[in-house]
């Protein structure tokens, strides 16, 4: 399923924040590039993702 259109729509309507959209990247449903296209912001790896990589 392509989540990009659905997430983008909900973001534009204010139902999702940039943090919500970032969570979809963490879950593997969006790429960092798709995050950037939806929010207009560069995707930064979350603290949780960074901690998981260390372990």
C-alpha positions in Angstrom: 0.0 0.0 0.0 1.3 3.5 -0.9 0.9 5.6 2.3 2.4 8.7 0.8 -0.8 10.3 -0.6 -2.8 9.5 2.5 -0.2 10.8 5.0 0.4 13.9 2.8 -3.3 14.7 2.8 -3.7 14.3 6.5 -0.5 16.4 7.1 -1.9 19.2 4.9 -5.2 19.1 6.8 -3.3 19.4 10.1 -4.3 15.9 11.3 -0.6 14.9 11.4 2.4 16.8 12.7 5.9 16.6 11.2 6.7 14.3 14.2 3.8 12.0 13.2 5.1 11.8 9.6 8.6 11.1 11.0 7.2 8.1 12.8 6.1 6.6 9.5 9.7 6.8 8.3 10.8 5.0 11.5 8.2 2.3 10.8 9.4 1.9 7.2 6.2 3.2 5.6 7.9 6.3 4.1 11.4 7.1 3.0 13.3 10.1 4.3 12.9 11.6 0.8 9.1 11.2 1.0 9.1 12.8 4.5 10.9 15.8 3.0 8.4 16.0 0.1 5.5 16.0 2.5 6.8 18.3 5.2 9.3 20.4 3.3 11.8 19.7 6.1 14.9 17.6 6.0 14.4 14.3 7.8 16.5 14.0 10.9 17.1 10.5 12.5 15.1 10.3 15.7 16.8 9.6 19.1 15.0 6.3 19.3 16.4 5.2 15.9 19.9 6.3 16.9 19.7 4.3 20.1 18.5 1.2 18.3 21.5 1.4 15.9 23.9 1.5 18.8 22.5 -1.6 20.4 
